[in-house]
């Protein structure tokens, strides 16, 4: 299951997330979203766990918990939608 993790401190690393979520089971992948120009974290990312029951436990255990001074939001990731309008090219 892929989970959205939001309200992250800009200082949180992928390794920090992996370590935090590993308390609930095996972490398959961690992706932090960064600004393409500056490379700075945008304050959210995604964690993927293969075992759904472990992922559910992580959501229940970590949603609203404190990570590096911020109360993080954790929930099941929604599929990416194409509702965003295409940019015009002139």
N, CA and C atoms as a LAMMPS dump frame, in Angstrom:
ITEM: TIMESTEP
0
ITEM: NUMBER OF ATOMS
270
ITEM: BOX BOUNDS ff ff ff
-5.0000000000000000e+02 5.0000000000000000e+02
-5.0000000000000000e+02 5.0000000000000000e+02
-5.0000000000000000e+02 5.0000000000000000e+02
ITEM: ATOMS id mol type element x y z
1 1 1 N 0.848 -1.176 0
2 1 2 C 0 0 0
3 1 3 C 0.892 1.236 0
4 2 1 N 0.522 2.187 -0.822
5 2 2 C 1.24 3.45 -0.889
6 2 3 C 0.542 4.443 0.024
7 3 1 N 1.332 5.116 0.87
8 3 2 C 0.782 6.071 1.826
9 3 3 C 1.338 7.464 1.57
10 4 1 N 0.472 8.454 1.712
11 4 2 C 0.855 9.856 1.638
12 4 3 C 1.299 10.286 3.037
13 5 1 N 2.408 11.01 3.116
14 5 2 C 2.898 11.532 4.392
15 5 3 C 3.086 13.03 4.209
16 6 1 N 2.321 13.822 4.946
17 6 2 C 2.356 15.269 4.796
18 6 3 C 2.721 16.002 6.063
19 7 1 N 2.888 17.31 5.933
20 7 2 C 3.272 18.224 7.011
21 7 3 C 4.648 17.87 7.572
22 8 1 N 5.545 17.434 6.687
23 8 2 C 6.893 17.072 7.109
24 8 3 C 7.77 18.31 7.249
25 9 1 N 8.687 18.248 8.19
26 9 2 C 9.719 19.266 8.293
27 9 3 C 10.576 19.188 7.033
28 10 1 N 11.086 20.315 6.588
29 10 2 C 11.946 20.322 5.403
30 10 3 C 13.252 19.565 5.653
31 11 1 N 13.566 19.31 6.926
32 11 2 C 14.807 18.616 7.268
33 11 3 C 14.668 17.1 7.285
34 12 1 N 13.445 16.575 7.178
35 12 2 C 13.236 15.123 7.198
36 12 3 C 13.826 14.51 5.931
37 13 1 N 14.55 13.402 6.105
38 13 2 C 15.142 12.695 4.968
39 13 3 C 14.362 11.412 4.687
40 14 1 N 14.63 10.825 3.534
41 14 2 C 14.009 9.54 3.191
42 14 3 C 14.395 8.491 4.223
43 15 1 N 15.616 8.551 4.703
44 15 2 C 16.073 7.589 5.72
45 15 3 C 15.295 7.772 7.024
46 16 1 N 14.992 9.02 7.4
47 16 2 C 14.183 9.282 8.599
48 16 3 C 12.809 8.623 8.464
49 17 1 N 12.183 8.786 7.294
50 17 2 C 10.859 8.193 7.077
51 17 3 C 10.937 6.671 7.11
52 18 1 N 11.947 6.111 6.466
53 18 2 C 12.092 4.655 6.442
54 18 3 C 12.251 4.117 7.86
55 19 1 N 13.058 4.781 8.648
56 19 2 C 13.278 4.354 10.035
57 19 3 C 11.986 4.446 10.855
58 20 1 N 11.245 5.53 10.667
59 20 2 C 9.995 5.737 11.414
60 20 3 C 8.96 4.678 11.047
61 21 1 N 8.778 4.427 9.755
62 21 2 C 7.76 3.47 9.307
63 21 3 C 8.188 2.022 9.524
64 22 1 N 9.488 1.763 9.605
65 22 2 C 9.981 0.399 9.812
66 22 3 C 9.542 -0.182 11.15
67 23 1 N 9.158 0.664 12.087
68 23 2 C 8.655 0.18 13.373
69 23 3 C 7.351 -0.598 13.183
70 24 1 N 6.69 -0.418 12.045
71 24 2 C 5.403 -1.08 11.777
72 24 3 C 5.521 -2.205 10.764
73 25 1 N 6.678 -2.368 10.138
74 25 2 C 6.857 -3.437 9.166
75 25 3 C 7.882 -3.053 8.108
76 26 1 N 7.981 -3.898 7.103
77 26 2 C 8.975 -3.696 6.043
78 26 3 C 8.556 -2.57 5.097
79 27 1 N 9.454 -1.641 4.884
80 27 2 C 9.218 -0.52 3.98
81 27 3 C 9.8 -0.871 2.611
82 28 1 N 8.954 -0.835 1.58
83 28 2 C 9.401 -1.177 0.223
84 28 3 C 10.031 0.013 -0.481
85 29 1 N 9.497 1.226 -0.256
86 29 2 C 10.007 2.391 -0.974
87 29 3 C 9.632 3.672 -0.238
88 30 1 N 10.494 4.675 -0.325
89 30 2 C 10.235 5.996 0.239
90 30 3 C 10.569 7.033 -0.831
91 31 1 N 9.641 7.974 -1.05
92 31 2 C 9.872 9.054 -2.016
93 31 3 C 9.546 10.381 -1.351
94 32 1 N 10.53 11.263 -1.267
95 32 2 C 10.291 12.627 -0.793
96 32 3 C 10.139 13.525 -2.004
97 33 1 N 9.135 14.374 -2.004
98 33 2 C 8.896 15.274 -3.126
99 33 3 C 9.706 16.549 -2.899
100 34 1 N 10.486 16.914 -3.911
101 34 2 C 11.342 18.094 -3.799
102 34 3 C 11.05 19.067 -4.932
103 35 1 N 11.387 20.321 -4.696
104 35 2 C 11.255 21.352 -5.713
105 35 3 C 12.278 21.085 -6.809
106 36 1 N 11.844 21.105 -8.042
107 36 2 C 12.765 20.741 -9.129
108 36 3 C 13.87 21.768 -9.329
109 37 1 N 13.632 23.022 -8.953
110 37 2 C 14.656 24.054 -9.135
111 37 3 C 15.634 24.119 -7.97
112 38 1 N 15.104 24.178 -6.746
113 38 2 C 15.976 24.35 -5.582
114 38 3 C 16.423 23.033 -4.963
115 39 1 N 15.662 21.958 -5.201
116 39 2 C 15.99 20.673 -4.589
117 39 3 C 15.513 20.549 -3.148
118 40 1 N 14.887 21.612 -2.62
119 40 2 C 14.388 21.584 -1.243
120 40 3 C 13.106 20.768 -1.16
121 41 1 N 12.936 20.079 -0.044
122 41 2 C 11.734 19.292 0.192
123 41 3 C 10.504 20.181 0.126
124 42 1 N 9.407 19.625 -0.391
125 42 2 C 8.14 20.353 -0.416
126 42 3 C 7.296 20.041 0.812
127 43 1 N 7.816 19.208 1.711
128 43 2 C 7.121 18.932 2.966
129 43 3 C 6.158 17.767 2.901
130 44 1 N 6.26 16.958 1.847
131 44 2 C 5.442 15.747 1.802
132 44 3 C 6.154 14.683 0.982
133 45 1 N 5.644 13.475 1.112
134 45 2 C 6.247 12.363 0.381
135 45 3 C 5.344 11.146 0.424
136 46 1 N 5.895 10.025 -0.006
137 46 2 C 5.14 8.778 -0.069
138 46 3 C 5.983 7.638 0.482
139 47 1 N 5.333 6.758 1.216
140 47 2 C 5.979 5.553 1.739
141 47 3 C 5.163 4.366 1.262
142 48 1 N 5.847 3.353 0.763
143 48 2 C 5.156 2.163 0.281
144 48 3 C 5.553 0.961 1.126
145 49 1 N 4.528 0.221 1.564
146 49 2 C 4.72 -1.018 2.322
147 49 3 C 3.946 -2.109 1.601
148 50 1 N 4.57 -3.276 1.422
149 50 2 C 3.924 -4.365 0.689
150 50 3 C 2.781 -5.013 1.464
151 51 1 N 2.901 -5.045 2.784
152 51 2 C 1.898 -5.696 3.615
153 51 3 C 0.843 -4.666 4.035
154 52 1 N -0.405 -4.858 3.573
155 52 2 C -1.469 -3.873 3.845
156 52 3 C -1.803 -3.749 5.328
157 53 1 N -1.746 -4.848 6.077
158 53 2 C -2.08 -4.753 7.505
159 53 3 C -1.001 -3.964 8.255
160 54 1 N 0.253 -4.105 7.833
161 54 2 C 1.325 -3.304 8.436
162 54 3 C 1.156 -1.831 8.062
163 55 1 N 0.761 -1.573 6.823
164 55 2 C 0.533 -0.194 6.378
165 55 3 C -0.627 0.43 7.155
166 56 1 N -1.704 -0.324 7.363
167 56 2 C -2.84 0.183 8.149
168 56 3 C -2.401 0.515 9.57
169 57 1 N -1.572 -0.347 10.155
170 57 2 C -1.07 -0.103 11.514
171 57 3 C -0.21 1.159 11.541
172 58 1 N 0.591 1.368 10.498
173 58 2 C 1.424 2.574 10.42
174 58 3 C 0.559 3.827 10.32
175 59 1 N -0.498 3.768 9.517
176 59 2 C -1.407 4.912 9.388
177 59 3 C -2.025 5.233 10.739
178 60 1 N -2.541 4.205 11.416
179 60 2 C -3.188 4.426 12.721
180 60 3 C -2.192 4.912 13.769
181 61 1 N -0.975 4.395 13.715
182 61 2 C 0.013 4.741 14.725
183 61 3 C 0.722 6.062 14.493
184 62 1 N 0.86 6.462 13.235
185 62 2 C 1.674 7.642 12.938
186 62 3 C 0.881 8.891 12.565
187 63 1 N -0.36 8.746 12.099
188 63 2 C -1.144 9.924 11.726
189 63 3 C -1.341 10.817 12.951
190 64 1 N -0.895 12.054 12.843
191 64 2 C -1.012 13.001 13.953
192 64 3 C 0.152 12.949 14.927
193 65 1 N 1.078 12.017 14.722
194 65 2 C 2.224 11.914 15.632
195 65 3 C 3.28 12.958 15.274
196 66 1 N 4.203 13.182 16.196
197 66 2 C 5.236 14.189 16.001
198 66 3 C 6.488 13.568 15.391
199 67 1 N 7.001 14.209 14.344
200 67 2 C 8.26 13.819 13.72
201 67 3 C 9.063 15.088 13.506
202 68 1 N 10.169 15.194 14.214
203 68 2 C 11.032 16.376 14.164
204 68 3 C 10.244 17.663 14.413
205 69 1 N 9.374 17.611 15.413
206 69 2 C 8.653 18.807 15.839
207 69 3 C 7.41 19.151 15.043
208 70 1 N 7.031 18.323 14.076
209 70 2 C 5.825 18.577 13.277
210 70 3 C 4.868 17.411 13.435
211 71 1 N 3.567 17.693 13.544
212 71 2 C 2.56 16.638 13.591
213 71 3 C 2.261 16.207 12.161
214 72 1 N 2.704 15.002 11.817
215 72 2 C 2.593 14.546 10.432
216 72 3 C 1.209 13.991 10.137
217 73 1 N 0.848 14.03 8.884
218 73 2 C -0.41 13.453 8.411
219 73 3 C -0.06 12.231 7.582
220 74 1 N -0.688 11.114 7.885
221 74 2 C -0.429 9.868 7.162
222 74 3 C -1.77 9.265 6.76
223 75 1 N -1.949 8.996 5.464
224 75 2 C -3.14 8.293 5.005
225 75 3 C -2.831 7.565 3.706
226 76 1 N -3.768 6.747 3.292
227 76 2 C -3.569 5.991 2.056
228 76 3 C -3.519 6.96 0.883
229 77 1 N -2.527 6.782 0.026
230 77 2 C -2.37 7.672 -1.125
231 77 3 C -3.498 7.441 -2.115
232 78 1 N -3.962 8.526 -2.693
233 78 2 C -4.993 8.453 -3.72
234 78 3 C -4.312 8.387 -5.077
235 79 1 N -4.924 7.703 -6.033
236 79 2 C -4.327 7.665 -7.377
237 79 3 C -4.201 9.069 -7.956
238 80 1 N -3.138 9.298 -8.687
239 80 2 C -2.913 10.6 -9.301
240 80 3 C -4.001 10.851 -10.338
241 81 1 N -4.629 11.997 -10.24
242 81 2 C -5.7 12.313 -11.193
243 81 3 C -5.174 13.265 -12.254
244 82 1 N -5.833 13.271 -13.37
245 82 2 C -5.456 14.177 -14.459
246 82 3 C -6.376 15.385 -14.506
247 83 1 N -6.892 15.787 -13.341
248 83 2 C -7.832 16.903 -13.296
249 83 3 C -7.125 18.251 -13.473
250 84 1 N -5.813 18.241 -13.354
251 84 2 C -5.067 19.482 -13.517
252 84 3 C -5.029 19.852 -15.001
253 85 1 N -5.413 21.079 -15.338
254 85 2 C -5.453 21.458 -16.757
255 85 3 C -4.057 21.495 -17.372
256 86 1 N -3.996 21.183 -18.631
257 86 2 C -2.74 21.235 -19.368
258 86 3 C -2.303 22.689 -19.494
259 87 1 N -0.983 22.905 -19.408
260 87 2 C -0.465 24.261 -19.596
261 87 3 C -0.452 24.581 -21.081
262 88 1 N -0.793 25.797 -21.376
263 88 2 C -0.783 26.228 -22.781
264 88 3 C 0.651 26.459 -23.22
265 89 1 N 0.925 26.076 -24.404
266 89 2 C 2.255 26.327 -24.983
267 89 3 C 2.08 27.303 -26.143
268 90 1 N 2.8 28.395 -26.058
269 90 2 C 2.674 29.448 -27.072
270 90 3 C 3.817 29.378 -28.037
